[in-house]
Amino acid sequence: MSGMRTMLTSAIMVGALGLGYGMWSVIAPGEERRREMIKNLPESNPLRMEETRQRNALVMQALKDAAETSENLARGLGPSK
């Protein structure tokens, strides 16, 4: 009886795994759709990439300036009470 239960449990687990894989393959986009999605990413636009680089450089400069000073820069930002 225990062997039968083990075989039934194993078959159910294998079936659930197969069902999960089948659902994943149905939901996942095809190769053509994947290429189209990659082509439309913001990183593929050179102008957008340059804007992102400039923004990242400004953020890094602000972090560098904040690390070099001993005063609390965040306290000076925002509305004063």
Backbone as XML, in Angstrom:
<?xml version="1.0"?>
<chain id="A" units="angstrom">
  <residue number="1" name="MET">
    <atom name="N" x="0.819" y="-1.184" z="0.000"/>
    <atom name="CA" x="0.000" y="0.000" z="0.000"/>
    <atom name="C" x="0.868" y="1.254" z="0.000"/>
  </residue>
  <residue number="2" name="SER">
    <atom name="N" x="1.975" y="1.211" z="0.754"/>
    <atom name="CA" x="2.871" y="2.365" z="0.835"/>
    <atom name="C" x="3.553" y="2.624" z="-0.514"/>
  </residue>
  <residue number="3" name="GLY">
    <atom name="N" x="3.903" y="1.553" z="-1.209"/>
    <atom name="CA" x="4.530" y="1.690" z="-2.526"/>
    <atom name="C" x="3.575" y="2.307" z="-3.532"/>
  </residue>
  <residue number="4" name="MET">
    <atom name="N" x="2.307" y="1.928" z="-3.450"/>
    <atom name="CA" x="1.299" y="2.473" z="-4.352"/>
    <atom name="C" x="1.106" y="3.968" z="-4.097"/>
  </residue>
  <residue number="5" name="ARG">
    <atom name="N" x="1.103" y="4.357" z="-2.827"/>
    <atom name="CA" x="0.947" y="5.768" z="-2.463"/>
    <atom name="C" x="2.141" y="6.579" z="-2.961"/>
  </residue>
  <residue number="6" name="THR">
    <atom name="N" x="3.347" y="6.035" z="-2.841"/>
    <atom name="CA" x="4.557" y="6.713" z="-3.315"/>
    <atom name="C" x="4.511" y="6.899" z="-4.823"/>
  </residue>
  <residue number="7" name="MET">
    <atom name="N" x="4.073" y="5.865" z="-5.542"/>
    <atom name="CA" x="3.993" y="5.975" z="-7.001"/>
    <atom name="C" x="2.939" y="6.998" z="-7.412"/>
  </residue>
  <residue number="8" name="LEU">
    <atom name="N" x="1.800" y="7.001" z="-6.726"/>
    <atom name="CA" x="0.739" y="7.956" z="-7.034"/>
    <atom name="C" x="1.192" y="9.383" z="-6.749"/>
  </residue>
  <residue number="9" name="THR">
    <atom name="N" x="1.851" y="9.586" z="-5.625"/>
    <atom name="CA" x="2.364" y="10.914" z="-5.271"/>
    <atom name="C" x="3.398" y="11.376" z="-6.291"/>
  </residue>
  <residue number="10" name="SER">
    <atom name="N" x="4.288" y="10.494" z="-6.693"/>
    <atom name="CA" x="5.306" y="10.841" z="-7.695"/>
    <atom name="C" x="4.657" y="11.193" z="-9.021"/>
  </residue>
  <residue number="11" name="ALA">
    <atom name="N" x="3.642" y="10.427" z="-9.426"/>
    <atom name="CA" x="2.958" y="10.706" z="-10.686"/>
    <atom name="C" x="2.253" y="12.052" z="-10.640"/>
  </residue>
  <residue number="12" name="ILE">
    <atom name="N" x="1.648" y="12.383" z="-9.521"/>
    <atom name="CA" x="0.975" y="13.677" z="-9.368"/>
    <atom name="C" x="1.989" y="14.807" z="-9.436"/>
  </residue>
  <residue number="13" name="MET">
    <atom name="N" x="3.137" y="14.633" z="-8.795"/>
    <atom name="CA" x="4.168" y="15.677" z="-8.815"/>
    <atom name="C" x="4.712" y="15.880" z="-10.228"/>
  </residue>
  <residue number="14" name="VAL">
    <atom name="N" x="4.960" y="14.787" z="-10.935"/>
    <atom name="CA" x="5.452" y="14.886" z="-12.311"/>
    <atom name="C" x="4.396" y="15.550" z="-13.193"/>
  </residue>
  <residue number="15" name="GLY">
    <atom name="N" x="3.142" y="15.213" z="-12.988"/>
    <atom name="CA" x="2.056" y="15.825" z="-13.742"/>
    <atom name="C" x="1.954" y="17.317" z="-13.477"/>
  </residue>
  <residue number="16" name="ALA">
    <atom name="N" x="2.082" y="17.717" z="-12.218"/>
    <atom name="CA" x="2.031" y="19.143" z="-11.864"/>
    <atom name="C" x="3.204" y="19.890" z="-12.495"/>
  </residue>
  <residue number="17" name="LEU">
    <atom name="N" x="4.375" y="19.253" z="-12.483"/>
    <atom name="CA" x="5.542" y="19.874" z="-13.111"/>
    <atom name="C" x="5.332" y="20.035" z="-14.615"/>
  </residue>
  <residue number="18" name="GLY">
    <atom name="N" x="4.794" y="19.017" z="-15.256"/>
    <atom name="CA" x="4.517" y="19.086" z="-16.692"/>
    <atom name="C" x="3.479" y="20.143" z="-17.004"/>
  </residue>
  <residue number="19" name="LEU">
    <atom name="N" x="2.454" y="20.244" z="-16.174"/>
    <atom name="CA" x="1.435" y="21.273" z="-16.369"/>
    <atom name="C" x="2.036" y="22.664" z="-16.220"/>
  </residue>
  <residue number="20" name="GLY">
    <atom name="N" x="2.879" y="22.856" z="-15.228"/>
    <atom name="CA" x="3.530" y="24.155" z="-15.032"/>
    <atom name="C" x="4.403" y="24.531" z="-16.214"/>
  </residue>
  <residue number="21" name="TYR">
    <atom name="N" x="5.172" y="23.580" z="-16.712"/>
    <atom name="CA" x="6.025" y="23.851" z="-17.866"/>
    <atom name="C" x="5.187" y="24.168" z="-19.100"/>
  </residue>
  <residue number="22" name="GLY">
    <atom name="N" x="4.104" y="23.433" z="-19.276"/>
    <atom name="CA" x="3.224" y="23.678" z="-20.413"/>
    <atom name="C" x="2.608" y="25.068" z="-20.355"/>
  </residue>
  <residue number="23" name="MET">
    <atom name="N" x="2.149" y="25.466" z="-19.184"/>
    <atom name="CA" x="1.573" y="26.808" z="-19.033"/>
    <atom name="C" x="2.631" y="27.875" z="-19.271"/>
  </residue>
  <residue number="24" name="TRP">
    <atom name="N" x="3.854" y="27.648" z="-18.797"/>
    <atom name="CA" x="4.936" y="28.613" z="-19.002"/>
    <atom name="C" x="5.237" y="28.775" z="-20.483"/>
  </residue>
  <residue number="25" name="SER">
    <atom name="N" x="5.273" y="27.674" z="-21.214"/>
    <atom name="CA" x="5.600" y="27.759" z="-22.642"/>
    <atom name="C" x="4.486" y="28.433" z="-23.430"/>
  </residue>
  <residue number="26" name="VAL">
    <atom name="N" x="3.251" y="28.339" z="-22.979"/>
    <atom name="CA" x="2.146" y="29.017" z="-23.653"/>
    <atom name="C" x="2.192" y="30.514" z="-23.379"/>
  </residue>
  <residue number="27" name="ILE">
    <atom name="N" x="2.521" y="30.889" z="-22.165"/>
    <atom name="CA" x="2.505" y="32.301" z="-21.772"/>
    <atom name="C" x="3.728" y="33.051" z="-22.295"/>
  </residue>
  <residue number="28" name="ALA">
    <atom name="N" x="4.890" y="32.409" z="-22.334"/>
    <atom name="CA" x="6.141" y="33.073" z="-22.728"/>
    <atom name="C" x="6.040" y="33.558" z="-24.177"/>
  </residue>
  <residue number="29" name="PRO">
    <atom name="N" x="6.570" y="34.786" z="-24.453"/>
    <atom name="CA" x="6.497" y="35.303" z="-25.820"/>
    <atom name="C" x="7.417" y="34.537" z="-26.764"/>
  </residue>
  <residue number="30" name="GLY">
    <atom name="N" x="7.044" y="34.537" z="-28.028"/>
    <atom name="CA" x="7.857" y="33.880" z="-29.044"/>
    <atom name="C" x="9.092" y="34.699" z="-29.366"/>
  </residue>
  <residue number="31" name="GLU">
    <atom name="N" x="9.949" y="34.137" z="-30.209"/>
    <atom name="CA" x="11.217" y="34.797" z="-30.551"/>
    <atom name="C" x="10.973" y="36.124" z="-31.259"/>
  </residue>
  <residue number="32" name="GLU">
    <atom name="N" x="10.019" y="36.174" z="-32.179"/>
    <atom name="CA" x="9.742" y="37.418" z="-32.908"/>
    <atom name="C" x="9.230" y="38.493" z="-31.965"/>
  </residue>
  <residue number="33" name="ARG">
    <atom name="N" x="8.332" y="38.138" z="-31.070"/>
    <atom name="CA" x="7.795" y="39.103" z="-30.093"/>
    <atom name="C" x="8.901" y="39.561" z="-29.144"/>
  </residue>
  <residue number="34" name="ARG">
    <atom name="N" x="9.785" y="38.670" z="-28.759"/>
    <atom name="CA" x="10.887" y="39.022" z="-27.864"/>
    <atom name="C" x="11.816" y="40.038" z="-28.535"/>
  </residue>
  <residue number="35" name="ARG">
    <atom name="N" x="12.110" y="39.824" z="-29.819"/>
    <atom name="CA" x="12.965" y="40.778" z="-30.542"/>
    <atom name="C" x="12.302" y="42.141" z="-30.640"/>
  </residue>
  <residue number="36" name="GLU">
    <atom name="N" x="10.990" y="42.161" z="-30.872"/>
    <atom name="CA" x="10.263" y="43.423" z="-30.958"/>
    <atom name="C" x="10.287" y="44.152" z="-29.616"/>
  </residue>
  <residue number="37" name="MET">
    <atom name="N" x="10.132" y="43.404" z="-28.530"/>
    <atom name="CA" x="10.171" y="44.013" z="-27.199"/>
    <atom name="C" x="11.548" y="44.600" z="-26.912"/>
  </residue>
  <residue number="38" name="ILE">
    <atom name="N" x="12.605" y="43.894" z="-27.291"/>
    <atom name="CA" x="13.964" y="44.386" z="-27.067"/>
    <atom name="C" x="14.225" y="45.632" z="-27.892"/>
  </residue>
  <residue number="39" name="LYS">
    <atom name="N" x="13.698" y="45.661" z="-29.109"/>
    <atom name="CA" x="13.895" y="46.818" z="-29.983"/>
    <atom name="C" x="13.220" y="48.063" z="-29.411"/>
  </residue>
  <residue number="40" name="ASN">
    <atom name="N" x="12.123" y="47.898" z="-28.684"/>
    <atom name="CA" x="11.374" y="49.030" z="-28.151"/>
    <atom name="C" x="11.784" y="49.433" z="-26.738"/>
  </residue>
  <residue number="41" name="LEU">
    <atom name="N" x="12.813" y="48.821" z="-26.201"/>
    <atom name="CA" x="13.280" y="49.206" z="-24.873"/>
    <atom name="C" x="13.874" y="50.615" z="-24.911"/>
  </residue>
  <residue number="42" name="PRO">
    <atom name="N" x="13.757" y="51.360" z="-23.812"/>
    <atom name="CA" x="14.319" y="52.715" z="-23.790"/>
    <atom name="C" x="15.831" y="52.733" z="-24.017"/>
  </residue>
  <residue number="43" name="GLU">
    <atom name="N" x="16.521" y="51.670" z="-23.622"/>
    <atom name="CA" x="17.973" y="51.639" z="-23.770"/>
    <atom name="C" x="18.401" y="51.558" z="-25.236"/>
  </residue>
  <residue number="44" name="SER">
    <atom name="N" x="17.499" y="51.194" z="-26.124"/>
    <atom name="CA" x="17.867" y="51.090" z="-27.532"/>
    <atom name="C" x="17.851" y="52.448" z="-28.227"/>
  </residue>
  <residue number="45" name="ASN">
    <atom name="N" x="17.277" y="53.458" z="-27.577"/>
    <atom name="CA" x="17.240" y="54.808" z="-28.129"/>
    <atom name="C" x="18.492" y="55.560" z="-27.671"/>
  </residue>
  <residue number="46" name="PRO">
    <atom name="N" x="19.380" y="55.980" z="-28.602"/>
    <atom name="CA" x="20.636" y="56.641" z="-28.198"/>
    <atom name="C" x="20.413" y="57.946" z="-27.437"/>
  </residue>
  <residue number="47" name="LEU">
    <atom name="N" x="19.398" y="58.726" z="-27.813"/>
    <atom name="CA" x="19.127" y="59.985" z="-27.125"/>
    <atom name="C" x="18.722" y="59.723" z="-25.680"/>
  </residue>
  <residue number="48" name="ARG">
    <atom name="N" x="17.868" y="58.747" z="-25.482"/>
    <atom name="CA" x="17.416" y="58.387" z="-24.137"/>
    <atom name="C" x="18.581" y="57.872" z="-23.290"/>
  </residue>
  <residue number="49" name="MET">
    <atom name="N" x="19.470" y="57.091" z="-23.910"/>
    <atom name="CA" x="20.628" y="56.572" z="-23.182"/>
    <atom name="C" x="21.548" y="57.708" z="-22.738"/>
  </residue>
  <residue number="50" name="GLU">
    <atom name="N" x="21.740" y="58.699" z="-23.593"/>
    <atom name="CA" x="22.598" y="59.836" z="-23.231"/>
    <atom name="C" x="21.994" y="60.631" z="-22.082"/>
  </residue>
  <residue number="51" name="GLU">
    <atom name="N" x="20.674" y="60.826" z="-22.114"/>
    <atom name="CA" x="20.006" y="61.512" z="-21.001"/>
    <atom name="C" x="20.192" y="60.736" z="-19.703"/>
  </residue>
  <residue number="52" name="THR">
    <atom name="N" x="20.086" y="59.433" z="-19.769"/>
    <atom name="CA" x="20.263" y="58.597" z="-18.580"/>
    <atom name="C" x="21.692" y="58.683" z="-18.068"/>
  </residue>
  <residue number="53" name="ARG">
    <atom name="N" x="22.653" y="58.686" z="-18.974"/>
    <atom name="CA" x="24.062" y="58.818" z="-18.555"/>
    <atom name="C" x="24.314" y="60.154" z="-17.860"/>
  </residue>
  <residue number="54" name="GLN">
    <atom name="N" x="23.756" y="61.227" z="-18.421"/>
    <atom name="CA" x="23.948" y="62.547" z="-17.811"/>
    <atom name="C" x="23.294" y="62.606" z="-16.431"/>
  </residue>
  <residue number="55" name="ARG">
    <atom name="N" x="22.086" y="62.062" z="-16.316"/>
    <atom name="CA" x="21.400" y="62.058" z="-15.029"/>
    <atom name="C" x="22.184" y="61.240" z="-14.003"/>
  </residue>
  <residue number="56" name="ASN">
    <atom name="N" x="22.696" y="60.097" z="-14.407"/>
    <atom name="CA" x="23.499" y="59.269" z="-13.501"/>
    <atom name="C" x="24.775" y="59.982" z="-13.077"/>
  </residue>
  <residue number="57" name="ALA">
    <atom name="N" x="25.390" y="60.715" z="-14.012"/>
    <atom name="CA" x="26.601" y="61.467" z="-13.675"/>
    <atom name="C" x="26.286" y="62.557" z="-12.654"/>
  </residue>
  <residue number="58" name="LEU">
    <atom name="N" x="25.151" y="63.236" z="-12.803"/>
    <atom name="CA" x="24.764" y="64.268" z="-11.839"/>
    <atom name="C" x="24.495" y="63.667" z="-10.458"/>
  </residue>
  <residue number="59" name="VAL">
    <atom name="N" x="23.839" y="62.544" z="-10.429"/>
    <atom name="CA" x="23.559" y="61.882" z="-9.151"/>
    <atom name="C" x="24.861" y="61.450" z="-8.488"/>
  </residue>
  <residue number="60" name="MET">
    <atom name="N" x="25.768" y="60.876" z="-9.264"/>
    <atom name="CA" x="27.049" y="60.441" z="-8.701"/>
    <atom name="C" x="27.851" y="61.633" z="-8.185"/>
  </residue>
  <residue number="61" name="GLN">
    <atom name="N" x="27.799" y="62.758" z="-8.900"/>
    <atom name="CA" x="28.504" y="63.957" z="-8.444"/>
    <atom name="C" x="27.906" y="64.455" z="-7.129"/>
  </residue>
  <residue number="62" name="ALA">
    <atom name="N" x="26.573" y="64.448" z="-7.023"/>
    <atom name="CA" x="25.924" y="64.873" z="-5.780"/>
    <atom name="C" x="26.309" y="63.948" z="-4.631"/>
  </residue>
  <residue number="63" name="LEU">
    <atom name="N" x="26.372" y="62.655" z="-4.890"/>
    <atom name="CA" x="26.783" y="61.706" z="-3.844"/>
    <atom name="C" x="28.236" y="61.922" z="-3.438"/>
  </residue>
  <residue number="64" name="LYS">
    <atom name="N" x="29.081" y="62.217" z="-4.413"/>
    <atom name="CA" x="30.491" y="62.463" z="-4.116"/>
    <atom name="C" x="30.637" y="63.721" z="-3.266"/>
  </residue>
  <residue number="65" name="ASP">
    <atom name="N" x="29.908" y="64.779" z="-3.634"/>
    <atom name="CA" x="29.956" y="66.022" z="-2.855"/>
    <atom name="C" x="29.449" y="65.792" z="-1.433"/>
  </residue>
  <residue number="66" name="ALA">
    <atom name="N" x="28.385" y="65.008" z="-1.302"/>
    <atom name="CA" x="27.830" y="64.736" z="0.023"/>
    <atom name="C" x="28.802" y="63.915" z="0.864"/>
  </residue>
  <residue number="67" name="ALA">
    <atom name="N" x="29.551" y="63.027" z="0.234"/>
    <atom name="CA" x="30.504" y="62.206" z="0.976"/>
    <atom name="C" x="31.708" y="63.017" z="1.440"/>
  </residue>
  <residue number="68" name="GLU">
    <atom name="N" x="32.035" y="64.070" z="0.723"/>
    <atom name="CA" x="33.211" y="64.870" z="1.057"/>
    <atom name="C" x="32.938" y="65.927" z="2.112"/>
  </residue>
  <residue number="69" name="THR">
    <atom name="N" x="31.688" y="66.206" z="2.424"/>
    <atom name="CA" x="31.367" y="67.223" z="3.416"/>
    <atom name="C" x="30.902" y="66.561" z="4.712"/>
  </residue>
  <residue number="70" name="SER">
    <atom name="N" x="31.041" y="67.269" z="5.804"/>
    <atom name="CA" x="30.628" y="66.710" z="7.090"/>
    <atom name="C" x="29.254" y="67.219" z="7.505"/>
  </residue>
  <residue number="71" name="GLU">
    <atom name="N" x="28.693" y="68.187" z="6.800"/>
    <atom name="CA" x="27.366" y="68.699" z="7.168"/>
    <atom name="C" x="26.262" y="67.852" z="6.530"/>
  </residue>
  <residue number="72" name="ASN">
    <atom name="N" x="25.097" y="67.930" z="7.096"/>
    <atom name="CA" x="23.958" y="67.138" z="6.629"/>
    <atom name="C" x="23.270" y="67.898" z="5.479"/>
  </residue>
  <residue number="73" name="LEU">
    <atom name="N" x="23.515" y="67.468" z="4.252"/>
    <atom name="CA" x="22.951" y="68.137" z="3.080"/>
    <atom name="C" x="21.463" y="67.892" z="2.956"/>
  </residue>
  <residue number="74" name="ALA">
    <atom name="N" x="20.974" y="66.780" z="3.438"/>
    <atom name="CA" x="19.550" y="66.474" z="3.334"/>
    <atom name="C" x="18.711" y="67.400" z="4.193"/>
  </residue>
  <residue number="75" name="ARG">
    <atom name="N" x="19.293" y="67.906" z="5.249"/>
    <atom name="CA" x="18.541" y="68.810" z="6.120"/>
    <atom name="C" x="18.229" y="70.117" z="5.415"/>
  </residue>
  <residue number="76" name="GLY">
    <atom name="N" x="19.066" y="70.550" z="4.490"/>
    <atom name="CA" x="18.840" y="71.818" z="3.776"/>
    <atom name="C" x="17.838" y="71.698" z="2.655"/>
  </residue>
  <residue number="77" name="LEU">
    <atom name="N" x="17.483" y="70.487" z="2.249"/>
    <atom name="CA" x="16.530" y="70.296" z="1.166"/>
    <atom name="C" x="15.109" y="70.214" z="1.717"/>
  </residue>
  <residue number="78" name="GLY">
    <atom name="N" x="14.155" y="70.564" z="0.898"/>
    <atom name="CA" x="12.754" y="70.439" z="1.298"/>
    <atom name="C" x="12.268" y="71.676" z="2.013"/>
  </residue>
  <residue number="79" name="PRO">
    <atom name="N" x="10.994" y="71.660" z="2.416"/>
    <atom name="CA" x="10.411" y="72.831" z="3.086"/>
    <atom name="C" x="10.981" y="73.019" z="4.482"/>
  </residue>
  <residue number="80" name="SER">
    <atom name="N" x="11.197" y="74.261" z="4.849"/>
    <atom name="CA" x="11.715" y="74.529" z="6.193"/>
    <atom name="C" x="10.548" y="74.656" z="7.143"/>
  </residue>
  <residue number="81" name="LYS">
    <atom name="N" x="10.778" y="74.246" z="8.380"/>
    <atom name="CA" x="9.684" y="74.249" z="9.375"/>
    <atom name="C" x="9.682" y="75.505" z="10.177"/>
  </residue>
</chain>
